[in-house]
Amino acid sequence: MLPWKWLKQKNVNFKPKLNTMVDQQLITTSNFLEGYRITKHLGVVRGITVRSRDIFMNFAGGIQTLFGGKISVYINLCEKTRAEAFAQMIQHADEKGANAIINIRYDANEVMSGVTEVLCYGTAVQVVNI
């Protein structure tokens, strides 16, 4: 399931603008696409975003931790952040003329306390159906 579809199911308001050449069905964590031949490698593409928690989110998250279980305010923040980085990666691939992205990965690093960077990256390629 694509990240923004999950967000829609969870009622998180985030709608990436994805009018691109990249076919959403041709984005994979694999090194290849079954039924397609890679005709051109266009290089690494990435999307990056940096987010922080606000005081209200910390308060709500703190209350939720008292009762245990999922901490929904942080789940929503993480999913929205990943979806934003994913959409930026697709836009970057589109700028390079790709119609597919292989080898996608996510990475996250804490920049400072309460501030996290999320990176989504992969290899932009042009493919043809075989």
C-alpha positions in Angstrom: 0.0 0.0 0.0 1.4 3.4 -0.9 2.0 5.6 2.1 -0.6 8.3 1.3 -3.3 5.7 0.9 -2.6 4.5 4.4 -2.7 8.0 5.6 -6.1 8.6 4.0 -7.4 5.5 5.8 -6.1 6.9 9.1 -7.7 10.3 8.4 -4.3 12.1 8.2 -4.6 15.2 6.0 -1.7 14.9 3.5 -2.1 14.8 -0.3 1.1 14.7 -2.2 1.1 16.2 -5.7 2.2 13.4 -7.9 1.5 14.3 -11.5 4.6 12.5 -12.8 6.0 10.2 -15.4 6.9 7.7 -12.7 4.3 4.8 -12.7 3.3 4.2 -9.0 3.3 0.5 -9.7 6.9 0.6 -10.8 8.4 1.7 -7.5 10.0 -1.2 -5.6 12.6 -2.1 -3.0 13.8 -4.8 -5.4 16.8 -4.6 -7.7 14.6 -5.3 -10.7 11.0 -5.2 -11.9 9.5 -8.5 -13.0 8.3 -8.2 -16.7 10.4 -5.1 -17.4 13.8 -4.5 -18.8 15.9 -1.6 -17.5 17.0 0.5 -20.5 18.7 3.3 -18.6 20.0 4.0 -15.1 19.5 7.7 -14.2 21.2 7.7 -10.8 20.2 8.1 -7.2 17.0 10.0 -6.4 16.0 11.2 -2.9 13.4 12.9 -0.9 14.2 14.4 2.5 12.2 16.1 5.2 13.0 17.2 8.7 10.2 17.3 11.3 9.9 18.1 15.0 7.3 17.4 17.6 5.4 20.3 19.0 4.5 20.8 22.7 0.9 19.7 22.2 2.0 16.5 20.5 4.5 15.8 23.3 1.8 16.3 25.8 -0.7 14.1 24.0 2.0 11.5 23.4 3.0 11.6 27.1 -0.6 11.0 28.1 -0.9 8.0 25.7 2.3 6.5 27.1 0.7 6.3 30.5 -1.9 3.9 29.2 0.4 1.9 27.0 -0.2 0.6 23.5 0.2 2.6 20.2 1.0 6.2 20.4 -1.2 7.5 17.6 0.1 11.1 17.5 3.6 9.9 16.8 2.4 7.2 14.3 0.6 9.9 12.3 3.6 12.2 12.4 6.0 9.4 11.2 3.7 8.3 8.4 3.1 11.8 7.2 6.8 12.5 7.2 7.6 9.2 5.3 4.9 10.0 2.7 6.4 13.5 2.2 9.9 12.1 1.7 8.5 9.4 -0.7 6.6 12.0 -2.7 9.8 14.2 -3.0 11.8 11.2 -4.2 9.2 10.5 -6.9 9.3 14.2 -8.0 13.1 14.0 -8.1 12.9 10.9 -10.3 10.5 12.6 -12.6 12.8 15.5 -13.0 15.5 13.1 -14.2 13.1 11.5 -16.7 12.5 8.2 -15.0 9.4 6.1 -15.3 10.4 3.7 -12.4 12.4 3.6 -9.2 14.1 0.5 -7.9 16.0 -0.2 -4.7 14.1 2.3 -2.6 15.0 2.6 1.1 14.1 4.8 4.1 16.6 6.2 6.6 15.9 8.3 9.7 18.3 10.3 11.9 17.8 12.4 14.9 19.3 15.9 14.0 18.8 17.1 17.6 16.5 16.2 20.4 13.0 16.1 19.1 14.0 16.8 15.5 14.2 14.0 13.0 15.3 13.8 9.4 13.7 11.2 7.2 15.3 10.3 3.9 13.7 8.2 1.1 16.0 7.2 -1.7 16.3 4.8 -4.6 17.6 4.4 -8.2 15.8 6.2 -11.0 15.5 4.1 -14.1 13.8 3.9 -17.4 12.1 0.6 -18.2 10.2 -1.1 -21.0 7.7 -3.9 -20.8 9.1 -7.2 -22.1 
